[in-house]
Amino acid sequence: MEERYKSAIVVDLMLNRENSGKKEVLLVLRKNTGFCDGEYELPGGHVEANEDLLDG
């Protein structure tokens, strides 16, 4: 039987700090991906189809 639903597992990381009294958040600029290039996002990634969730 063919799968009807698939879920993507995604992990994003929010790093923040206070620098000289100013709050800062780390963002990455998307480039050469073919999807939302030129936009900022949180650093992160996804689990591949056959990758174990606990593998590091």
Contacts in CASP RR format, 6 or more apart in sequence:
PFRMAT RR
TARGET T0000
AUTHOR 0000-0000-0000
METHOD contacts of the structure
MODEL  1
MEERYKSAIVVDLMLNRENSGKKEVLLVLRKNTGFCDGEYELPGGHVEAN
EDLLDG
8 46 0 8 1.000
8 47 0 8 1.000
9 46 0 8 1.000
9 47 0 8 1.000
9 53 0 8 1.000
10 44 0 8 1.000
10 45 0 8 1.000
10 46 0 8 1.000
10 47 0 8 1.000
11 44 0 8 1.000
11 45 0 8 1.000
11 46 0 8 1.000
11 47 0 8 1.000
12 41 0 8 1.000
12 42 0 8 1.000
12 43 0 8 1.000
12 44 0 8 1.000
12 45 0 8 1.000
13 42 0 8 1.000
13 43 0 8 1.000
13 44 0 8 1.000
14 25 0 8 1.000
14 26 0 8 1.000
14 42 0 8 1.000
15 25 0 8 1.000
15 26 0 8 1.000
15 43 0 8 1.000
16 23 0 8 1.000
16 24 0 8 1.000
16 25 0 8 1.000
16 26 0 8 1.000
17 23 0 8 1.000
17 24 0 8 1.000
18 24 0 8 1.000
26 42 0 8 1.000
26 43 0 8 1.000
27 40 0 8 1.000
27 41 0 8 1.000
27 42 0 8 1.000
27 43 0 8 1.000
28 40 0 8 1.000
28 41 0 8 1.000
28 42 0 8 1.000
28 43 0 8 1.000
29 38 0 8 1.000
29 39 0 8 1.000
29 40 0 8 1.000
30 36 0 8 1.000
30 37 0 8 1.000
30 38 0 8 1.000
30 39 0 8 1.000
30 40 0 8 1.000
30 41 0 8 1.000
31 37 0 8 1.000
31 38 0 8 1.000
47 53 0 8 1.000
END
